[in-house]
Amino acid sequence: MNFKLFAVLFLIISLVPAPAAAQVRPQTAASSRLSDLPPGERAALEKKALALLDEIVSEGMGLQLAENRIQVLISGAEILGKHDEGRARGYLQEAINQYLSMAPLPNDKSHDYSLYVKLRQSLREKLILATAPFDPGMALEFMRTTRTSMPVAQAADNVAPSPAIPEEEKQLEMQLAMKLAESDPKLALQFAEEALKQDQYYQLADIWRRLQRKDPKSAAILASEIAAKLKSADLRRNHGAASVVNEMVFELRKIVHGEKAPKPQTSQRTQEETSAVPIQETEQALGAFLETIISNALKVTAASLMDVSDQGQAQNLLSQAQLLLPEIEKYLPARVSVLRARLNQFDNAYYHPPAVVDSSEELEAKSATELVAMAEKSKGGTQDVLYSQAMMKALTENRIDLAKQISSQHLKGSYDFVNSEIERLERERALKEGKLEEARKALDKISFSTDRASLLTKMAENVKDSKAQKQLLDEARSLLGERMGTRSQVEAQISLAAAYLPFDAEYSFTLLETAIEKLNSIVSASQVLMKFSQEMQNEDEELPFDQSGIPNWFTGGFDSKVLMFAQKDFARTKAAIAKWQPFHARLIISIILITSILGHPSNSG
């Protein structure tokens, strides 16, 4: 893929909202209304949410499989977050106790055994990482206690044990260290230092980033130690080391330039201990990384640039050195002349980034008008990239006419999905301005009644006039009728039910309950089919949450609308959730509702 195409695609992917985000827009709106509730009403709703959590956890403890009970406890702890850390820690301690009491898997050679080992490993990892933010010591003790008891997964051909377990353990330790960076930076630093001694680079840069935010002094220590360790690394062949150097050198450059100085979080530490970023140590680490890049760039030869296995990394090294020349001139001036000679020697062998393109952060900060001005002064692929970003920025600024102009005049309307987004925004603008007939023109292009009904429902969400909104919803209701034979029809009906809540709540809840009955029958049939075809090797009625060959827990979009229903009538919404036959579906929807009210899980990042 050439640079022009890659850059354009990257910009578009970065800036265009994903379909999932579009689907949950009504939920987001409901959440914002929730924050506007009077304190008394908000407190009452939070109390109901916590009571629902108690009920869902209590129900989960009646499940047959220990792994399912453990996952319910983990979910409960994550939901509680900062609301009740004591209860969250209690849930996790109970989950650990249940895990330790699980019967060991027999040393079996079957395919099913290998699957169950992987499920057991996954459950252990989830439990460790969920426990770490609340009690790092408990997480660490559990990890080490259960390490020797973990069975070895069989290879796909059932011939030999997989050698991946030790490496997976090391990676798990690093994931734990990432969690610890938020709650116990000193312990996280110890983990990272131990990994560095063992030449383990997995997530090392991520741990360093988190330490920057929480404890810049520990981050500076780690950066210096990484730089010293990798001083003589061969970046052409050691890809793990090359990745760490690449990530850290550019972020260190931003810090010393003042572009990305971390903001320490001062909890119990004094302001004096954490306020200052240790710039001198940071500059020393940057200089050490620069020296590593220089020494590796000077090892690039014509032969390495011709070698298929070496040429990619060799070209990357030359490109990095070219980009970092200003810093090299500042921190290592004695090395500049010899490096320039090597870069000039292979001038045509590596990519030269256009000087006009600023850093991604600087470009993101510019307005659409500024980006257009930059594009007009540029040429070739750089110009297309800047016009593409200008078009996307215009959309985020709601300057639809400018986005349309850029698309048609400079990009030749080459991005169909972006043009569809422009049409959607034009339609929404027409609705907000009361130009209903203009917005309806989009319906003429849609042949399927379900799609027309869905569009009418979305249009209604953007109409300010309640009479016009009701008219659109009535039309959608007429098109859909009672049909729920396909996934898109179920989704359309649930969206319609949510939109109807202000006008006819009884109709909305009745329609929702009918949709749940339909979904229950689909899930039940799918499980029967999977067992019949032996895709699920489980004779028990209850299945592990993680064992699923198809999306068994499809909720028809109710998960993105559940808060809207709950704000209208919490008791009836709770009763509707209780109608879901698979407990996992009830769990998912309950978690979404509870977190919508209480806030996101504390360790969701």
N, C-alpha and C positions, 0 to 999 in steps of 0.2 A: 504494500500500500504506500503510495507516495505521500510526501509531507502535506501537500495541499489537501488531499482527500482526508487524511487522518485528522488534521487540525480542524477541518470543517466539521467532521463527524463528532469530534471530541467536544467542540464548542456547543453543538446542537444538543448532544446527549446531556451535557452539563446544565444547560439552561432551560430546555423544554421540560415541563412537568410530566412525570410519568403517568401512565393511565391510572395506576393505583391511587396516585395523589388526587387525580380528578374525581375518582369514584368516592373518595372520602370527604370531598369538599363540604357537603351538608353537615357531616359530623363535626368538622372543624368550626363551622358557623355555630353549631349548637354549643360547642365547648366555649366559644367566646361569649355566648349569651349566659352560660353557666357562671362565668366569672363576674357577671353583672348582677347576680342575684343578691338580695339583701343578706347580711351575715347570718341572720337567723335561719333563713331558708337554705342557705348553703350548708350550714352546720347540720340541719335536719337531713339533707340529702347525703352528706358524708356519713352520718350515723347509719342511714339505711344501707349505704354501700358496704360499710364495715360489717353490718349484720349479715348481708348477703355473702360476704367473704367467709364469715364463720360457718354459714350454712353449707357453702360449696365445699369447704375443707372438711367439715364433718361428714358430708355425704361421700366425699372422696375416700375417707378412711374406711368406708364399707366396701371398697372395691376388692376384688379377689386377688389381683396381682400386686405384689409389693412394689414393683417398678412403677406402676401407675399411681399408687398411693404416694410414693416418693415424689413423683412429678407434681402432684397436687400440692404437696407441702412446699416444694420449691417455688411454685407459682404464688402460693399464699405469702411466702416470705418476701418475694420480689415486689409484690403489690404493696405490702405494708410499708416497705422502704423506711422513710424517716418518720412515718406516722407513729410507729410503735416498734422500735428496734428490739425491745425485749421479747415481744411476741414473735417477731421475725426470727430472732436467734433461737427461740424455743421450737419453732417449726423446723428449722434446719437441723437442730440437735435430734429431733424426733426422726427426721429423714435419714440422718446418719445412722441412728440406732436401727431403723428398719433395713437400711442397706446392709449393715453388719450382720443382721439376723437372716438375710436371704440365704437359701440353701446353695451350696457351691454347685457349679455346673459339673456334670460328670465328664471325665476325660474321654470324650467321644470324638469320632473322626467324621461324623456326618456333615452334610452341607448345613443342616439346621443348626447344629452345634456352633459352627462358625458364625452364623447369623446372630445367635443369641449372645455369643461372646462380644461381638461388636456392639450389640445393644447394651450389654452390661458395661462395657468400656465407656460408651457414650453417656450413660446415666451417671457413672462415677465422675466423669469430667464435668458434667452439668452441676453436680452437687458440690464439687470442689470450688468451681468458679462462682456459684451462687453464694456460697458461705463466705468467701474471702472478704467481700466488702463489710460484712457484719462482724466477723470474728476471724482475722487472719490466722491466729494461732490454731483455732479449731480446724480451719481448712487445711493448714499445713500438716497437722497431726493426722487428720483423716487421710490425706494423700499418701503420707509415708506408711501409715498403718496398713493400708489396703494395697500398696504397691506389690508386695511379694505374693499376695493372694490372687492377683489378677491372672486368669488363665491366658494362655497364648492362643491367639486366633490362628486357624488353619489357613493355608494358602488356598487359592481358588480351586486348584486341582486336588485338594485334600491329600497331598503327598507329604508336604513338609511344613513345619511351623513357620509362621511369618516372622522375619527378623525385625519387623518394624516397631515392636512394642517398646524397646529401650529408647528409640528415637522419639516415639510418641510421648513417652514420659518426660523427656527433656523439653519437648514443645509445650506440654501441659504445665511444666514448671514455669516456663516463660509466660504463658497466659496468666498463671497465678501471679507472677511478678507484676504484670501489667495492672491487675486488680489491686495489688498491694501498693502500687505507686500512689494511689489515691488515699489510702488509709494508713500505710506504714512505709514511707519512702525509704527509710534506712534498711528495712528488711528487703524491699524490692531491689535496692542497690546491691545488697549481698547476693541475691539471686543472680542478678545480671553479671556481677563480677565473677561468680562461679561459672556461669555459662561461658563467659569470655575465656576463662582459663582452659575450658574444654573445647575451644574453637566452635562454639555454638552461637550462630548469629541470628537465629530465628527470632523475630520481633524485638531484637535488641534496640533498634532505632525507635520503635514504638514506646518501649519502656523509657528511653531517654526523653522522648517528647512529653510523656506524662509527668516525669520527674521535673521537667522544666516548669510546668504549671504549678506543681505542688511544692517542690523543694529545689530551686535553681542551683543551690550549692552542691547538692548530691548529683544533679544533672551535669554540672561542670566537672565533677570528679569522674563520673562515668565517661563523659566525652573524652577527657584526657587519657583515661585508661584504654578506651577503644582505639584512640589514635596511636598510642604507644604500641598496642598489640599488633595493629595492622601496618605499622611503619614499613616492614619489609615484605608485606603480602604481595603475591603475584595476582594482580587484579584481572589479568587476562584469563586465568584459569580457575581462580577461586571466586565463583559467582556470588556466594554468600557474603564474602568480605567486600566484593565490588559493590553489591547492593547497599550495604551499610555505609560505605564511604560515600557513595553517590547521594544517599538520602541526607546524611549528616553534614556534608561539606556545604551544600547549598542552603540548608536551614541555618547553619552557623553563620554563613555569610549574611543572611537576612538579620540575624540578631546583632551582629557587630555593626551593621549599617543602621540599626535602629528601626528596621521595618517590622520585626516580629519579636519584640522583646516579650518574654513570658510575664504574665501577671500572677505572682505568687498568691496562693490562697492562705490567708492568715487565720488559722483557727485558734490553736492554743500557743502557737509560736509568737514571739514578740515581733513587732514591726522591724526592729533592728536586725533580727536573725534572718528574715526572709525578704526584706524589701528590695535589696540591691541585687541585680544580676551580676555575677562575677565576670565582668567584661574582660579583665586581663587573662583569666584562665580560659575564657571562651576564645579569645584571640590566639592564645597559645595552641589550643586544640585545633583551631582552624588552620594555623600555620603547619601543624603536623600533618593534617589531612592533605593539605596542598602539596607538601613534600612527597607524600605517598603517591599522589596523582602524577606529579612531575617525574619521579623516578620510574614509574610504570610507563608514562608516555615516552620517555627517552629510550625505553627498551623496545618500542615498536620499530619493526624493520619492514623492508619491502617484502620479505618472505612471509612475515606474520600477516601482512595485509593481503597476501595472495592465498593464505591457508584458509580453507573454508571453516575450519573449527575455531580459528583465532581471529579472523578478520572483523567479525561483528564487534567484539569487545575492544579490539585494537582501535577501530574507528571511533567507538564511544569514548575511549580514553583521550584521543586527540581532540574530539569535540569538547569534552569537559575542560581540557587544558586551555583551549581557545576561549571558552566562555569565562574561565576564571583568571584570565590574564591580568585584569585590573587588580585583583586581590593578590596575585602572585607578585606583581610589581610593588605592591605596598608592603607585604609581609616577607617576601623572599626575593628581594631585588637582585641578588647575586645569581639567581637561577634563571633570570628572564632571558638573557641572550642565548644561552644554549637551548632553552625550550623553544624560543622563536625560530631558531635554526631548524630544529626538528619539525616544527609545524610547517615552515616554508618548504621543507623537503617533500612533505606529503600533502601539500596544499589541496590537491584535487582528490584526495583519497577519503575525505571525511566531510560531514555535513557542517556548513557554516550557517548558523541561525541568522535570519534577517535582523539587521541592527534596529530597524524601525519598530519591531515588536517589543513592547515593554513586558515586564513580568506579568504573570496571570493576575496577580492581585492588583497591579496598577491598571490593567485593562478593565478588570471588573469594576473598578471605581469610576471609570469614565462613563459619561452619558452617551446615548445613542448619537447625538449630534457630534460629539467629540470623536467618536469612533468613525463616523462617516468622513469627517475632515481628515483623519489619519489615513483612511482607505484611499481617499482621492489623491493623496501624495505618494501612495505606494504603487508597486507594480507586481505583476505575476501572481503567484500563489498567495503571497502575503496580503495582497489587496483583497482577494476572495475571502480569506480568513477574517479580515477586519470587517468586510461588508457583512459576512455571516454573523459575526458577533454583534455588529450594529443592529442587524435585523432582530436578533433575539433580545437585545437590550431594549429596543423600541417596544417589543411586545411586553416586557416586564414593566415598562413605563406606561403601558396602556396607550402608546402612540401608534395606533393601528394603521393609520394612513401612511406614516413614515415606513413602517415595516413592510406594508404592501408595495410601496414605491421602491424600496431597496430590493425586494424580491423580484419584481417585474423588470426593473431597469438594469440592475447590476448582477443579479444571480439568475436571471432568465426564468424565474419561477421554477427552479429545478428541484425544490424540496416539497414534494406533494404533501407530506404530513405537516409541514410548517404552514403551508397555504391553507390546509384544513383548520389549523389552529387560528389563523387569521380570520377565516370565515366564521369560526365559532365566536371569536371576540367581537366581530362586527355584528353578529346576531345578538349577542348579549348587550352590546351598546344600543342597538336599535330598541331592544326591550326596555332598557333602563330609561330611554328617551321617550318611551310610549309609542314607538313606531312598530306596532304589533304586526301589521300587514307586511312590512318590510322583512321582519324576522321570519314570518311564515313562508317566505319564498324558498327557504331551505327544505321545507317539507316536500316540495314538488320533485326534489331529486331522490326521494326515498320511496322505494317500492314496497318494502315489507311493513306490515301494520305494526308489528312489535317495535321495530326501530322508530317508526313514526311516533308511537306512543311514548317511547323513552325520550325522544327529542322534545315532545310536548311537555313532558314532566320537567325536564331540565329547563326548558324555556320558562315554565311557571315559576321556577325557583328564582328567576331573575326579574320577574315582574313586580313592580311596587304596588300596583293597584290590585286590591284583593278580588275585586269583581272579575278583572281580566285573568287573574291567576286561577280562580275557580273555573272559569270558562275553559281554559286550556286543560286543566285537570279532568274536567267532565269529558272533554273530547278524547283524552287519552284513555279514560275509563271505558268509554264507548268502544274504542278500537280494541282494547285488550279483552273485554268481556270477562269471562271466568277462566280463560285459557292459562294453563300452567304445564303444558306438555313438554316444554323445552327449558333449558337452563336460562336462555335469554328472556323467556316469558316470565319465569319465576323472579328473576332479577328486576324486570320491569314492573311486576306487580308489587314487590316489596318497596321499590322506589316510589311508586304511586301511593302506596299506603302511608309512607312517611310524609310525603308532600300533602296528603289529605288531612293530616292530624289537626290543623287549625280549623278545618271546616266540618269534619265529620269523624270524630275520634272513634266512634263505635264501628263505623265502616272500616277504618284503618286497622283497628285491632282484630276485627273479624277476618279481614283479608290476610293479615299477618299469620294468624292462627291456621288458616287454610293452607298457606304456603308452607308452614312448618310441618303440617300433616303430610303434604306432598313430599317434602324433603326427607322426612322420616322413612317413607316408603321406598324412596330411591336409595337411601343409604342401606336400608335393610336388604334390599334386592342385590345391591352391589356386593355386600358381604357374603350373601349366600352364593353368588356367582363365583366369587374369588375362592371360597372354600371348596366349591364343587370342582373348580378347575385346578385345585391344589396350589394356587398361588399363595395362600396363607396356610402354612403348616401349623395349625393350632386347633386342637380339638376342644379347647375350652370355649365357653360362650363369650368370655371376656377376652379382648385382644389387647396386646401392648399398644400404648399410644403411638410408639415409634414404628410399629409394623403396619405399613399401609402401602398397597400397590397402586391405589388410585386416590384422588382427593376425596376421602370418605366424609370429610367434615365440611363440605361445601355448605355455606349458610345463606346463599342467595343474596348476599349483600346486606343482610340484616346487621352484621357486625359493624358496618360503617354507619348505620342508622339507629343503633340501639339507644344512644343517649337521647336522641330526639323523642323516641317513644317513652323513655323513662321520665323525661321532664314533663311529659303530658300526664302520665299515670304510672308511677313507679310500681305500684302493686300489680297492675295488670301486665306490665312489661316483665316483671319477675315471674308471674304465672305463665307467660308465654315462653320464657326461657326454660321453665321447668317442663314444658311439653316436649322438648327435644329429647329423642330417645337415646342417641349415643351420649354418654356422660361427657366424653371429650368435647363434643360440640357445646354442651351446656357450660363446660369449663371455659372454653375459648371466649364465648360471648359474655359470660359473667366477668371474666378478667378484663375484657375490653370496656365493659360498662363501669366497673369499679375503678379502673385506672383513669377513665375519662373524668370521673368525679374527684378522685383523690390525687391524681397526677400520675406521671409515668413511674415505672419501677425504678428504684434507686440505682440499679446497676444495668440499666438498659443500654448504656453506651458501650 
